[in-house]
Each structure stands twice: as structure tokens, then as C-alpha cells.
Amino acid sequence: MSVTKFLQPFVAGIVQHIMRKTILPLAVIAVCVTGCQWFDRQRNDPPKPQSTASLGESIDLTTPVAPATMPAAPAVNPMLLNTTWTLAELGGQPAMAVEGARPATIQFVSEQSRLIGSTGVNRFSGTYALGAGTVIKLEPGAMTRMAGAPLLMQQEAKLIDALRITTGYRIEGGSLDLLSGDRVVARYMKVDETKP
């Protein structure tokens, strides 16, 4: 018996062992890496525009197309924005005030459509969204959590509820009415910024 025939099964076993332990796992890793790269490209690359022309139909690339127009921003009474308003009535009743306490106020900040104000006890912030005409949606959000006189705390709860149900506004003279449908839920008066 020759040495080659004697070593042949032994060499074949070593080759199979190397294939199973080294090359096969490397092949699996290569397939996984390639697949991951393909998925990353699909996720990060913007979608390519699809042609709406059917097969065989030509597309006229010489005729100019009007650019898309953005809808116009809703017209808003300029007095609404960046003006400080003081609460005068809530639900048809005069607003309560305590001497020495801050008044209940509201301000519609034009930058980022921010809503800021005070309930007379706590400060609040949030956002607002203007719609067509005098449509407005208020989203009071963060609020400090200080305690106050029980009547002022009741007024605060009613005021926040009124802000949440507001669907529109009306400005007449120096008065701002927040409306829910046709009903006035809160009335504010413009703060005279010239007073000390």
C-alpha cells in the first residue's frame, strides 16, 4: 500500500474539517454583510421617481410645467399675535382677581405658533393652530403646579377647559373673545403696554 493511499482519507478529513469550521462560516458572514448593506442603501436612498408614461408612450420634456404652489397662510388679525391679553370674563362671569397676584393672561406668539399665559395662579405654555377665517385650535400644554386660593384654582380649571374647547376667535376694539361655536367661553382685554 502506497503512502498516498494511506494518507488520502486523513487529508480528506482535514480538508472537510477546515471547510466546516472556517470557509462555511466566512461565507455566511459575507452573505449577511452584503444583505445588510443592501437594506441600508434601500432605507437611506430616496425613492427614485417613477414614470407615469405607459410603455411606448413618449414624455414631452420641452413644455414647461407650472411649479406647485403652497396654500396661502390663513389671514389673521395682526392684533391677535404678539399681544398680551388679560382675562376679563370666563363663561359669562367676571374673572376673579386677587390683589397682589398676577392677572390671568394669554399671548399668541407668532414664532412657532406658541401659546403662553397665566391662569392667575400658574403659568402655562402650548401651541395654537390657525385655520380659515377666525378658526383657531388651542393646545395648552405644560403648566406650573403652584397652589392658590380655592376660588382661583376653580377658575384655573375652567379656564384651561375653555382654552381646550375653543374653535374660533373674534376681536372687536380692544376685546378678544374665544369662541366655542358661537358661544363666548372667555373674553380677554388688550393690555395697555404703555402703562408702567
C-alpha positions in Angstrom: 0.0 0.0 0.0 1.3 3.4 -1.0 1.7 6.3 1.3 -0.6 8.4 -0.8 -3.5 6.0 -0.5 -2.8 5.7 3.2 -2.9 9.5 3.8 -5.8 10.2 1.4 -8.6 9.6 3.9 -6.7 11.5 6.5 -6.1 14.6 4.2 -9.8 14.5 3.1 -10.9 14.6 6.7 -8.7 17.6 7.4 -10.0 19.4 4.3 -13.6 18.8 5.3 -12.9 20.0 8.9 -11.3 23.2 7.6 -14.3 23.8 5.2 -16.8 23.3 8.0 -15.0 25.4 10.6 -13.6 28.2 8.5 -14.9 28.7 5.0 -18.5 28.0 5.6 -18.9 30.5 8.5 -17.0 33.1 6.4 -19.4 32.6 3.5 -22.4 33.0 5.8 -20.8 36.2 7.3 -20.2 37.6 3.7 -23.8 37.0 2.7 -25.1 38.7 5.9 -22.8 41.7 5.4 -23.8 42.1 1.8 -27.5 41.8 2.7 -27.3 44.4 5.4 -25.5 46.8 3.1 -28.3 46.4 0.5 -31.0 47.0 3.1 -29.2 50.1 4.4 -29.0 51.5 0.9 -32.7 50.8 0.3 -33.6 52.6 3.6 -31.3 55.6 3.1 -31.6 56.3 -0.6 -34.5 58.5 -1.6 -37.1 56.7 -3.8 -36.4 57.1 -7.5 -39.2 58.8 -9.4 -41.5 56.5 -11.3 -42.6 57.4 -14.8 -46.3 57.6 -15.3 -46.0 57.1 -19.0 -47.0 53.7 -20.3 -44.7 51.6 -22.3 -44.2 53.1 -25.7 -45.7 56.5 -24.8 -43.3 59.5 -25.1 -43.0 62.2 -22.5 -42.7 65.8 -23.5 -39.8 67.3 -21.6 -39.8 70.6 -23.5 -43.1 72.1 -22.3 -42.6 74.0 -19.0 -44.7 72.9 -16.1 -46.0 75.4 -13.5 -44.4 74.9 -10.1 -46.5 73.6 -7.3 -47.9 76.3 -5.1 -48.2 76.1 -1.4 -51.5 77.0 0.1 -51.6 80.6 1.4 -51.2 81.1 5.1 -54.6 81.9 6.7 -55.2 85.6 7.0 -55.1 86.6 10.7 -55.9 89.7 12.5 -52.5 91.2 13.3 -53.7 92.4 16.7 -54.1 88.7 17.8 -50.4 87.9 17.6 -47.7 89.0 20.0 -50.3 91.0 22.1 -50.8 90.4 25.8 -54.4 89.9 26.7 -55.9 89.9 30.3 -58.8 87.7 31.2 -62.0 89.8 31.8 -64.7 87.1 31.7 -64.9 83.4 31.9 -68.1 81.6 30.9 -70.1 84.9 31.0 -68.9 85.6 34.6 -66.4 88.4 35.5 -62.9 87.0 36.0 -61.7 86.8 39.6 -58.6 88.6 40.6 -56.7 88.7 43.9 -54.8 91.8 44.9 -51.1 91.3 44.6 -51.5 88.2 42.4 -50.6 88.1 38.8 -53.6 88.5 36.4 -54.7 85.7 34.1 -53.2 86.5 30.7 -52.8 84.9 27.3 -50.4 85.7 24.4 -50.3 84.2 20.9 -46.6 84.2 19.9 -46.2 84.2 16.2 -42.8 82.4 16.3 -43.5 78.6 16.2 -47.2 79.3 17.0 -46.6 79.3 20.7 -49.3 79.9 23.3 -48.2 81.4 26.6 -50.0 82.8 29.5 -51.1 82.7 33.2 -54.2 81.4 34.8 -53.8 83.9 37.7 -52.1 81.2 39.7 -49.9 79.1 37.3 -48.1 79.9 34.1 -48.8 77.7 31.0 -47.5 77.2 27.5 -48.7 75.3 24.5 -49.4 75.8 20.8 -52.1 77.2 18.6 -53.1 76.5 15.0 -54.9 79.0 12.8 -57.4 77.9 10.2 -59.5 79.7 7.6 -61.1 83.0 8.7 -61.1 83.2 12.5 -60.8 79.4 13.2 -58.3 78.6 15.9 -57.3 75.5 17.8 -55.6 75.9 21.2 -53.4 73.2 22.8 -52.5 74.2 26.3 -49.6 72.0 27.3 -47.0 72.5 30.1 -48.1 74.3 33.3 -46.5 75.1 36.6 -48.2 73.4 39.6 -48.5 76.0 42.3 -51.4 76.1 44.7 -53.6 79.2 45.1 -56.8 80.3 46.7 -59.6 77.7 46.1 -61.7 80.1 44.0 -58.7 80.9 41.8 -57.9 77.2 41.4 -61.5 76.6 40.3 -61.2 79.4 37.8 -57.9 78.0 36.5 -59.6 74.6 35.8 -62.4 76.3 34.0 -60.0 78.5 32.0 -57.9 75.5 30.8 -61.1 73.7 29.8 -62.3 76.8 27.9 -59.0 77.0 26.1 -59.2 73.4 25.0 -62.8 73.7 23.6 -62.0 77.0 21.7 -62.7 76.7 18.0 -62.6 80.4 17.0 -61.9 84.0 18.0 -63.3 87.5 17.5 -61.5 90.8 18.0 -63.6 93.9 18.5 -61.8 97.1 19.6 -59.6 96.0 22.5 -61.5 92.9 23.3 -60.6 89.3 22.3 -63.4 86.7 22.5 -62.5 83.0 22.5 -65.4 81.1 21.0 -66.7 77.5 21.1 -69.0 77.5 18.1 -71.0 80.8 18.6 -70.7 80.8 22.4 -68.1 83.1 24.1 -66.1 80.9 26.5 -63.6 83.5 27.6 -63.2 87.2 27.0 -59.8 89.0 27.2 -58.9 92.7 27.1 -55.8 94.0 25.4 -53.1 95.0 27.9 -52.1 98.6 27.5 -48.3 98.2 27.2 -47.7 102.0 27.8 -48.8 101.9 31.4 -46.0 101.4 33.9 
